[in-house]
Amino acid sequence: MKDFTKEVDEELNKIKSDFSSLKKLKRLNSQHEDKLITDITGLLGLYQLAYDEDLRILIYKMIDFGDSKLWAMQGSKYLFNKLNKKYNK
């Protein structure tokens, strides 16, 4: 990923780790959904500042996972698609 500040890099690593753990869970609830949406929202904010292919892929995977669980991903997908158009992706 782009060289963000140390604090942002640490948070990105934490989000990646949390997402990896989430995918392994057998039972998921609304708290997991809320956490995923919050994490995606934060990542979309970073993605809006500057294009980064690794970040784009991570956001895509997170939205796809949420979609597969029938979670509320419509707003995240809308903004993600809008940003992808901005970056011609």
C-alpha positions in Angstrom: 0.0 0.0 0.0 1.0 3.6 -0.4 3.2 5.0 2.3 0.7 6.4 4.7 1.7 7.7 8.1 2.8 5.1 10.6 -0.5 5.3 12.5 -2.5 4.8 9.3 -0.4 1.8 8.3 -0.9 0.3 11.7 -4.7 0.8 11.5 -4.7 -0.7 8.0 -2.9 -3.8 9.3 -5.3 -4.1 12.2 -8.3 -3.9 9.8 -6.7 -6.5 7.5 -6.2 -8.8 10.5 -9.7 -8.2 11.8 -11.1 -9.0 8.4 -9.1 -12.2 8.1 -10.4 -13.3 11.5 -14.0 -12.4 10.6 -13.9 -14.6 7.5 -13.0 -17.6 9.7 -15.9 -17.2 12.1 -18.7 -19.7 11.9 -21.4 -17.5 13.6 -21.7 -13.9 12.7 -24.1 -11.3 14.2 -25.1 -7.7 13.7 -22.0 -6.5 15.6 -19.8 -8.1 13.1 -21.8 -6.4 10.3 -21.5 -3.0 12.0 -17.7 -3.5 12.5 -17.2 -4.4 8.8 -19.3 -1.5 7.6 -17.3 0.9 9.9 -14.0 -0.5 8.6 -15.1 -0.2 5.0 -16.2 3.4 5.5 -12.8 4.3 6.9 -11.0 2.6 4.1 -13.2 4.4 1.5 -12.2 7.7 3.1 -8.5 6.8 2.5 -9.3 5.6 -1.0 -11.0 8.9 -1.7 -7.8 10.7 -0.8 -5.5 8.8 -3.2 -5.8 5.8 -5.5 -4.1 2.6 -4.2 -4.5 -0.7 -5.9 -4.0 -2.8 -2.7 -6.5 -0.7 -0.9 -9.0 -1.1 -3.8 -8.7 -4.9 -3.7 -9.1 -5.0 0.1 -12.3 -2.8 -0.1 -13.6 -5.0 -2.9 -13.1 -8.2 -0.9 -14.7 -6.7 2.2 -17.7 -5.5 0.3 -18.0 -8.9 -1.5 -17.8 -10.7 1.8 -20.6 -8.5 3.3 -22.7 -9.1 0.2 -22.3 -12.8 0.6 -23.7 -12.6 4.1 -26.6 -10.4 2.8 -25.4 -7.5 4.9 -26.1 -3.8 4.1 -23.4 -3.1 1.6 -25.4 -0.8 -0.8 -24.0 2.5 0.4 -20.4 1.2 0.5 -20.8 -0.3 -3.0 -22.2 2.9 -4.3 -19.3 5.0 -3.0 -16.8 2.4 -4.0 -18.1 2.3 -7.6 -18.2 6.1 -7.7 -14.6 6.3 -6.7 -13.6 3.6 -9.1 -15.1 5.7 -11.9 -13.1 8.7 -10.7 -9.9 6.6 -11.0 -11.1 5.0 -14.2 -11.0 1.5 -12.7 
